């Protein structure tokens, strides 16, 4: 009886108490994406009728609005993103979070190829764009990539203009269709091409990893274009092309006689309609100074240099080649007759030839056949330390009129062949002469 009475009293007390449950909130959607240009939007907040909430942001570029008790709307505006990388932030309302992800500005092609000094344009349809890690990049950061992936019978190009003379270098790579595989002539292929003023300079296709190209640009204004061209048939591999680390330096090419160690000899060079001349350079040489290097050429093209000498009976020189074995050759001709040639990976070799003591045309040529779809090695050749015996007499030097310097000293300018020595002598009576030393 007592137990029943106590239970009844407790029941009565309990019925007079109101238990308030915890507020629950739901925000939908839970995440949104916003363009780099910014914008505005809203999300729905669902809450209990007595549950209050206020919207706040975790980032200064997000401006939220909305506060209510119960159901309501969370509004927001997002500032433009002026950077190239995407960013994310949150709006917190109640105990729920709205994630906002904003895209970055499109990275300019110039950033991708590491050259923002040049003005770049790209095809309006299937434009090239800049990649980010982990996409392929020679420098491990970013590169420019073609935009017509898996679009048969299409073209994607990027281009710029330069003023010559100068030197252009770049790295490129492709992963595309080619059937049948090289060295057989391709029946179907998607290729990456490089053009100067609309003229094809080189192309790669199939699976070709990063490799280097260098071109001497002639005087004047020239359009440089990289173009990924797809045929109407097949897609293979990643079906993309990449270009990275484009450099262009305006300079006057070093004279051939400086790289070949000759004096009193006139050199000429050429090859095709595009500039494929030999030029002196310092990166690869036998004597540790300078050597002549063949120009960059495409399949079926040539790059040559030559001179005409008289009274020379002995000729020696060093040469080297890095090319596709038995398809691309470094050759030497005397009077337009092939005397010797090398191919493949051949390090510096010495050569000696006896010449008739008359007039002789000496010619070096780097030539590519029509069977090279994948460049091998450095795809060029070098010549150094050309020695002619008896040595031709050097061309005359020119002594310009002296100029008086501010400190009273006289400055004398001597002009002559690059790399050829000269001796200055002084006299007070035009009879006895003394060699000048310590001349700058």
C-alpha positions in Angstrom: 0.0 0.0 0.0 2.8 2.4 0.9 4.8 1.5 -2.3 1.8 2.1 -4.5 1.3 5.5 -2.9 4.9 6.6 -3.5 4.8 5.5 -7.1 1.7 7.5 -7.6 3.2 10.6 -6.2 6.4 10.3 -8.4 4.2 9.9 -11.5 2.4 13.0 -10.7 5.5 15.1 -10.2 7.0 13.8 -13.5 4.0 14.7 -15.5 4.5 18.3 -14.5 8.1 18.6 -16.0 8.7 19.6 -19.7 12.0 18.0 -21.1 13.7 20.2 -23.8 15.5 18.1 -26.4 18.9 19.3 -28.0 18.5 21.5 -31.2 19.2 19.8 -34.5 20.2 21.6 -37.7 20.5 20.5 -41.3 22.0 22.7 -44.1 21.5 21.8 -47.7 23.5 21.6 -49.9 26.5 20.8 -47.7 29.0 22.0 -50.3 29.1 24.3 -53.3 31.6 25.2 -56.1 32.1 28.8 -57.2 33.8 30.2 -60.3 37.0 32.2 -60.0 35.0 35.3 -60.9 33.0 34.9 -57.6 29.3 35.1 -57.2 26.4 34.7 -54.8 24.2 31.8 -53.7 22.1 30.4 -50.8 21.5 27.2 -48.9 18.5 26.0 -46.9 18.7 25.7 -43.1 16.3 23.3 -41.3 16.1 23.6 -37.6 13.6 23.2 -34.7 11.0 25.9 -34.3 12.7 27.1 -31.1 16.3 26.7 -32.3 18.1 29.9 -33.1 21.1 30.1 -35.5 23.4 32.8 -37.1 25.7 32.3 -40.2 29.4 33.2 -39.9 32.4 32.6 -42.2 35.9 31.2 -41.6 37.5 33.2 -44.4 37.4 36.9 -45.2 36.6 36.4 -48.9 33.3 34.8 -48.0 30.4 37.1 -46.9 27.5 35.2 -45.3 24.1 36.4 -44.4 21.1 34.9 -42.5 19.9 34.4 -39.0 16.7 33.0 -37.7 14.9 30.8 -35.2 13.8 27.7 -36.9 13.9 27.2 -40.7 15.6 29.8 -42.8 18.0 30.6 -45.7 21.8 31.0 -45.5 22.9 33.6 -48.1 26.4 34.3 -49.2 28.6 36.2 -51.7 32.1 35.2 -52.7 34.9 37.6 -53.8 36.7 37.0 -57.1 39.8 34.7 -56.8 42.7 36.6 -58.3 45.2 33.7 -57.9 45.9 30.7 -60.1 45.2 28.1 -57.4 41.8 27.1 -56.0 40.8 27.8 -52.5 38.2 26.7 -50.0 36.4 28.1 -46.9 33.4 27.5 -44.7 30.1 29.0 -43.5 29.1 27.9 -40.1 25.4 28.1 -39.2 24.1 26.3 -36.0 26.5 23.4 -35.7 26.6 22.7 -39.4 29.2 23.7 -42.0 28.7 24.7 -45.7 31.9 24.1 -47.6 32.7 26.6 -50.4 35.3 25.7 -53.0 36.4 28.4 -55.4 38.3 27.8 -58.7 41.5 29.7 -59.4 42.1 31.8 -62.5 43.1 29.8 -65.6 46.9 29.6 -65.5 48.3 31.4 -68.6 50.1 29.3 -71.1 53.1 31.5 -70.6 53.3 30.4 -67.0 53.1 26.8 -68.0 56.0 27.1 -70.4 58.1 29.3 -68.1 58.1 32.3 -70.4 55.8 35.2 -69.6 58.0 37.6 -71.6 56.4 36.5 -74.8 52.7 37.0 -75.8 51.0 33.7 -76.2 47.8 32.9 -78.1 46.0 29.6 -78.5 43.3 28.0 -80.7 39.8 29.2 -79.7 38.6 25.6 -80.2 40.5 23.1 -78.1 42.9 25.6 -76.6 46.2 24.6 -74.9 46.1 25.1 -71.1 48.6 24.9 -68.2 48.9 21.7 -66.2 49.5 21.4 -62.4 51.2 18.6 -60.4 51.0 15.7 -60.9 50.5 16.2 -64.6 53.6 15.7 -66.8 56.0 18.6 -66.6 59.7 18.6 -67.5 60.5 20.9 -64.5 58.2 19.0 -62.2 55.9 22.1 -61.7 53.7 22.7 -64.7 53.7 22.7 -68.5 51.4 23.5 -71.4 49.2 20.7 -72.7 47.1 20.3 -75.9 43.3 20.6 -75.5 41.8 18.2 -78.1 42.2 14.9 -76.2 40.1 12.1 -77.8 38.7 14.5 -80.4 39.3 12.8 -83.7 40.2 14.9 -86.8 41.0 18.0 -84.7 43.8 20.5 -84.1 44.9 22.3 -80.9 47.6 24.9 -81.2 49.5 27.6 -79.3 51.8 30.2 -80.7 53.9 33.3 -80.1 55.9 35.8 -82.2 59.6 36.7 -81.7 62.0 39.2 -83.3 65.3 37.7 -84.6 68.1 37.1 -84.7 67.9 34.9 -81.6 67.9 31.4 -80.2 64.9 29.4 -79.3 65.0 26.3 -77.0 62.2 24.1 -75.5 61.3 20.7 -74.2 58.4 18.7 -75.6 56.7 15.3 -75.1 53.8 13.3 -76.7 51.8 10.2 -75.9 49.6 9.5 -79.0 48.6 7.1 -81.7 51.0 5.9 -84.3 50.4 2.8 -86.4 52.4 0.9 -87.5 55.2 1.7 -85.0 58.4 3.4 -86.3 60.6 3.1 -88.3 57.9 1.9 -90.7 56.0 4.7 -92.4 52.9 5.6 -90.4 49.4 5.0 -91.8 47.6 6.5 -88.8 49.1 9.0 -86.4 48.5 11.9 -84.1 51.5 14.1 -83.9 53.0 17.2 -82.2 54.4 19.6 -84.7 56.6 22.7 -84.4 56.4 25.3 -87.1 58.1 28.6 -87.9 56.1 31.0 -90.1 53.9 28.1 -91.1 56.7 25.9 -92.2 57.1 22.5 -90.5 60.4 22.2 -88.6 59.9 18.9 -86.7 57.2 16.5 -85.4 57.0 13.7 -82.8 54.4 11.0 -82.4 53.7 7.9 -80.4 55.2 7.5 -77.0 58.1 10.1 -76.8 59.4 11.2 -73.5 60.7 14.7 -72.8 63.4 15.8 -75.3 65.1 19.0 -76.1 65.0 21.2 -79.2 67.1 24.3 -80.2 66.6 26.6 -83.1 68.4 29.7 -84.5 65.9 32.3 -85.5 66.7 34.5 -88.4 66.5 38.3 -88.4 63.0 39.8 -88.5 59.6 38.9 -87.0 58.7 35.2 -86.9 55.6 33.2 -85.7 56.4 30.1 -83.6 53.7 27.5 -83.4 53.2 24.2 -81.6 50.3 22.1 -82.9 48.8 18.8 -81.8 47.1 17.3 -84.9 44.7 14.3 -84.7 43.6 12.2 -87.7 40.1 10.8 -88.1 41.0 7.2 -87.0 42.3 6.1 -83.6 43.0 7.3 -80.1 45.9 5.8 -78.2 47.7 6.5 -74.9 47.1 9.7 -73.1 46.3 11.4 -76.5 48.0 14.6 -75.5 51.1 16.7 -76.2 53.1 18.8 -73.8 55.6 21.7 -74.1 57.8 23.1 -71.3 60.7 25.4 -70.5 60.5 27.7 -73.6 63.4 30.1 -73.8 64.2 32.8 -76.3 67.3 34.9 -76.3 68.1 37.7 -78.7 71.7 37.5 -79.8 74.0 37.5 -82.8 75.3 34.0 -83.5 79.0 33.5 -83.0 81.0 33.3 -86.2 81.8 29.8 -87.5 85.5 30.6 -87.7 85.5 31.1 -84.0 84.2 27.6 -83.3 86.3 26.0 -86.0 89.6 27.6 -85.1 90.3 28.9 -88.6 91.6 32.3 -89.8 91.6 33.6 -93.3 88.8 31.3 -94.3 85.3 32.3 -95.4 82.5 30.0 -94.3 78.9 29.7 -95.6 76.1 27.7 -94.2 72.5 26.8 -95.1 70.1 23.9 -95.6 66.4 24.4 -96.3 63.9 27.2 -96.6 63.9 27.4 -92.8 67.0 28.5 -90.9 69.1 25.4 -90.4 72.6 26.9 -90.4 75.6 25.6 -88.5 76.6 28.0 -85.6 79.4 28.2 -83.1 78.4 27.3 -79.5 80.2 26.5 -76.2 78.1 23.7 -74.7 79.8 20.9 -76.7 83.4 21.1 -78.0 86.6 19.1 -78.3 89.0 21.8 -77.2 86.9 22.9 -74.2 86.1 26.3 -75.9 83.9 26.5 -78.9 82.7 24.1 -81.7 80.4 24.4 -84.7 77.0 22.6 -84.3 74.5 21.7 -87.0 71.1 23.4 -87.1 67.9 21.7 -86.0 66.3 19.9 -88.9 63.2 17.7 -89.7 63.1 14.4 -91.5 64.3 14.6 -95.1 66.2 17.9 -94.4 69.9 18.8 -94.2 72.1 21.4 -92.5 75.5 22.1 -94.1 78.5 24.4 -93.9 81.4 24.8 -96.4 84.4 26.7 -97.4 86.6 27.0 -100.5 90.4 26.9 -100.0 93.4 27.2 -102.4 96.9 25.8 -102.0 95.9 23.7 -98.9 97.3 20.2 -99.1 96.5 18.8 -95.6 93.2 19.0 -93.7 92.5 17.7 -90.2 89.5 18.1 -87.9 87.5 16.6 -85.1 83.9 15.6 -85.3 81.1 14.0 -83.2 77.5 13.0 -83.9 74.4 11.9 -81.8 71.7 10.6 -84.1 69.5 7.7 -85.2 72.0 5.0 -86.2 72.1 4.3 -90.0 69.4 6.8 -90.7 70.8 10.2 -89.8 74.4 11.0 -90.8 77.2 13.5 -90.3 79.1 13.6 -93.6 82.2 15.3 -95.0 82.6 16.1 -98.8 85.6 17.2 -100.9 84.5 18.9 -104.1 81.0 17.5 -103.7 82.2 13.9 -103.4 81.4 12.1 -100.1 84.6 11.3 -98.3 83.5 10.0 -94.9 80.4 9.8 -92.8 79.4 8.7 -89.2 76.0 7.9 -87.6 74.6 7.0 -84.2 76.4 7.8 -81.0 80.0 8.6 -82.0 82.2 10.6 -79.6 84.9 12.9 -80.8 87.0 11.4 -83.6 90.0 12.9 -85.5 90.2 13.0 -89.3 93.0 13.6 -91.7 92.8 14.1 -95.5 95.3 14.9 -98.2 94.1 17.4 -100.7 95.2 18.3 -104.2 97.1 21.5 -104.2 94.5 23.3 -106.2 91.2 24.9 -105.2 89.0 22.6 -103.1 85.5 22.9 -101.8 85.2 21.4 -98.2 81.7 20.7 -97.0 80.3 19.2 -93.8 76.6 18.1 -93.7 74.2 16.7 -91.2 71.3 15.0 -93.0 68.2 13.1 -91.9 66.4 10.5 -93.9 62.6 10.1 -94.2 62.5 7.2 -91.6 63.0 9.1 -88.4 59.7 9.5 -86.5 61.4 9.6 -83.1 64.5 11.7 -82.7 67.3 9.9 -81.0 70.2 11.3 -79.0 70.8 15.0 -79.5 69.9 14.8 -83.2 72.8 16.9 -84.4 76.5 16.9 -85.1 79.6 18.9 -84.2 82.9 19.9 -85.9 85.9 21.4 -84.1 89.6 22.3 -84.5 89.8 22.5 -88.3 93.5 22.7 -89.3 94.5 23.6 -92.8 98.2 23.2 -93.9 99.7 25.4 -95.2 97.6 27.8 -93.1 95.7 30.4 -95.2 96.9 34.0 -94.6 94.6 35.7 -92.2 92.3 38.5 -93.4 93.7 42.0 -92.8 92.8 43.7 -89.5 91.5 47.3 -89.4 93.0 49.9 -87.1 90.5 52.6 -86.3 91.5 56.2 -85.5 92.6 56.7 -81.9 90.1 58.2 -79.4 91.1 60.3 -76.4 89.7 59.1 -73.1 88.7 61.5 -70.3 91.9 60.7 -68.3 94.1 61.7 -71.3 94.9 58.1 -72.4 94.4 57.1 -76.0 92.1 54.2 -77.1 92.9 52.3 -80.2 90.3 49.9 -81.7 91.3 47.0 -83.8 88.7 45.1 -85.9 89.3 41.6 -87.4 88.2 38.0 -87.5 86.6 36.5 -84.4 89.0 34.2 -82.6 92.0 35.2 -84.7 95.0 36.6 -82.9 96.7 39.9 -83.9 99.9 41.7 -82.6 100.1 45.4 -81.9 103.5 47.1 -82.4 104.6 50.6 -81.7 107.4 52.8 -83.2 108.7 56.3 -82.7 110.6 56.3 -86.0 108.7 53.9 -88.2 111.9 51.8 -88.4 112.3 50.1 -85.0 109.1 48.4 -83.8 108.3 47.1 -80.3 105.5 44.7 -79.5 102.9 46.2 -77.2 102.0 44.1 -74.2 99.3 44.4 -71.5 96.9 45.6 -74.1 93.2 45.5 -73.2 
